[in-house]
C-alpha cells in the first residue's frame, strides 16, 4: 500500500505559537490556501480512501481535498494530537513563564515525563501507532491518505521506520506538504518526505 501523510493547514493558534493538542481550532486563510493547493495536486492522484483525525483543523483540510475528488472522509480519533493538559490553549511564552521546570523536564525526557494533567507520551504513542497499524491492515494494496497533526505524524514515522519514540523530534511535518510511504509485508520505504507541491522537495 501507499500511505500519504498530510499535516492539517495552518491555524491562528499555529501562527500565535500556542499549545493546542485537543483544542478544536479551524484552519485560517493560509490553511485554506494550503488545503486548496493539496486538493489541486491530489486531484489526479489515485486514492482509495481519505482518513483524518476527528479534530476540525485536520478534518476540514481533508474535506477540501476529498471534495475535489468526490470522496468522503473517515474521521478517527486515535490520530488526534497529544493532549497538553494544563498547557492547552496557552501561548508557548505563557507556558515558558509559568511552567518553566515542567517544560524543561518534559522537553528533555518526554518518554517518561507527563505534562501536568496531560496525556503521557507513551499513551499517545501507543494510541497513534495502534491506529496506523489498524489502518495498514485494512488497506492492503490500496492508496490512502491520512490528514493529521505534526505530533501524530511524527509518531507514525517513528513507528514505520523502526526508529521508536526516542526519535520523535527527528521528524517535522510541514503544512502544505505531504509525505509518501510505501508499505509492504517486507519493507517500509519513505518515498518522499515534506514534498513541496510546486517547488520541489525541501
Buried (B, 14 or more C-beta within 10 A) or exposed (E): BBBBBBBBBBBBBBEEEBBBBBBEBBBBEBBBBBBBBBBEBBEEBEBEBBBBBBBBBBBBBBBBBBEBBEBEBBBBEBBBBBBBBBBBBBBEEEBEEEBEEBBEBBEEEBEEBBBEEBBBBEEBBBBBBEBBEEBBEEBEEBBBBBBBBBBBBBBBBBBBBEBEBEEBEEBEBBBBBBBBBEBEEEEBEEEEBBBBBEEEEE
